[in-house]
Amino acid sequence: MERITVHPANPHKRALEIITGALDRGGIALVPGDTSYLLIARIGRKSAVERLNRIKERTKKFYSVMFRDFAELSHYAEVTDAQFALIKRFLPGPYTFILKASRDVPRILLENRKEIGIRIPDSPFLRAIIAACGEPIIVSTAGRGDEDFFTDPQTDSPPWLHLVDVLADGGYLPAELTTIIRLEQNCYEIIRVGKGPIDRLV
């Protein structure tokens, strides 16, 4: 595993090259995100998804897809005009919206319900990674279960760390979760209340 130091607000070109190089080879990177440390991978790499499943100790796991902006959203999700208007009120930000997946989503990412979680981060570092990849990335909170989160590269040494190719050290980062909202036709359902406030929904 390669360790590098990064500044989340001012990503350096060399750090981006190391991270995207690992992702291009089907690897996993552990990076500071806008809510917590995140495990990230290229969206089309089956081997990377399988390794994420090993880290998360799941035979099949629902992962979110992170976009740089709204440009590619319609390629991966079926979204109505009303849903798009709602999403734009909250993103970029610490929210995950669950929508019906389009046919362009790799099957390995889909569960039986054929949904996709979408995110647009409020993080220059993450948006720079996505831009360097040239496509959206899949993301998951770094950790197992609901409490065992990776927060400090200087002290944390979880048993799954050997499955990570690059650790981007952005310093201590407390783990917070996104607020998850499912959109279905003209209705919404709050699945989880996290870092993102929901007062604008009610």
N, C-alpha and C positions, 0 to 999 in steps of 0.2 A: 504494500500500500504506500502511495506517495502522499506526503503531507505538504501542504503549501499554506502560506499566510495570505489572507485576503482582506480587503477593506470593502464591506458590503455597499457602502455609499459611493465608492470610487474604484470600480473593478479595473485591474490592470490587464493589458492585452496578454501577457505571458500566462497569467493565471487562467484566463479564459481558454487559451490554447491547450493548456494541460487538461483542464476539465473536459472540454469538448472532444479532445483526442481520445480520452478514456471512454467517453460515451459513444463515440464513433466505432470503437472496437467492441461494443456491446457490454461495456462496463457500467459500474454504479459509482456515483459521486455522492458524498455527504457534504452538504453545503448549508451555510446560514441562509434562512429564508425570512419572510416577512412576519411569520408567526412563531417559528421554531427552526431547529435544524431539520433539513429535509433530505431524504434519499431521492435521487433523481436518475432518470435513464432516458434514452432515446425512445420515442414512441413505437418505432417499428422493430425493435430488437427483442425477439422471443427469448433469447438466452438471458437478457437483462431482467425481463419480467419473471422468469423462472427463479432467478437469484433473489429478486425482491421477495418472492413467495417464501424462499428459504429463510430470509432475514425475518420476515413477519411471522414465520411459523404457520403459514396457511397453505392449504392445497390450492386455493383459488382466492384471490384478493381483489377487491374493487379499488382501483387506483384512479385518482383524479388526473386530468390532463391540464397542463398549464400553458397558457397562451401569452404571447408578448403583448398583443392588443386584440381588438375585435375583428381584425381582417379575416382570419381563418376560422372563426367560430362556426359559421354556417356549413363548413366542410365536414365538421365532426359532430354537430348536433342539429337536430330539427328544432328550430326556434321560430315562434310566431313574432309578428311585429310588436304585440303587447308584451310578450316575454322579453324581447330584446330591449324594449324601452325600460322595463323594470331592472334588468341586469345592468344596464348602463348607469343606473342611479347608484349602484353599489360597487361596481368594479371600475378601476383597480381597487383592491382592498382585501381584507381577510375573510372572504366569503367563498364558499363552494356552492355552485348551483348545479342541481341534478336535472338533466334534460334527457329526452329521448335521443339515443345515439343514431348517427347516420350510418350509411353503408361503408363510409371511408374509415371507420374506427376498426383497428385490428381486432379480430375475433378473440384473441387471447386476453384482451382487456375487458371483455364483456361478460357479465353474468347473465343468467336466464332472463332477467327483466329488461335487458337491452337498453340500459341507461348509461349515461356518461356524466361524471362530475367535472365541471369546468372551473378553472381559476384564471384570473389575471392578477398578478401580484403587484403590490405597491412597493417594488424593490428594484432599483437600478441594476443591481447585481444579477438577479434572476432574469430580468428582461434582457440583459446583455448575453447571458448564457443561451437563452432561447433564440435570440437573433443570430448568434454565432452558429447554432445548430441548423438554422434555416427551417425549423419546423417546431411544433409544440413538443413539450417533454412530459413524461409521466412523473408524478410526485407522490410521496408518502411521508408522513411525519416519521422522523427517525426514532425508532423504538419499537418495543413489543407491548401489546396490551394497551391499557389506558393510563398507565402511570410510569412505566419504565422508559422515560424519554431521554435522549441524548441532549445534554445542555452545555457541556464544557469539554472542549478538546484537550485541555491540559490535565484533566482528572478522570474523565469517563473512559472506560475501556470495556464496553459490552461484548458478550461472547460472539456476536455476529460481525464485529468490526473487520475481521479478516476477509469478509466477503465484499468489502468496499475497496474500490481501486484508487480513489482519490479522496482525501479528507481536506476540505478547505476550512482552515481555522480562521474564524471571524471573531474569536473571543467568546466569552460566556454569553449565552442567549437563553433566557427562560422559555420553557415550552408553553405555548398557547395554541389552542386549536381554532380552526376556522368555524364560523357559523355556517351550517349547512341548510340549504333551502331547496326543496324539490318543487319544480314547476311542472304543472300538468294542465294543458289547455289554459283556461282562465283562472285557475286556482293555484295556490301555493301552500306548502306544508313545511313548517319549521322542524327539521329533523334534529338539529343540535344547536344550542346557543353557545357561541364561543366568543372570540375576540371581537368580531363584528357586531355592533349594536343593531337591534331589530326595531327600534322605535319608529323608523321610517316605514316599516311594513304594517304597523298596526295603528 
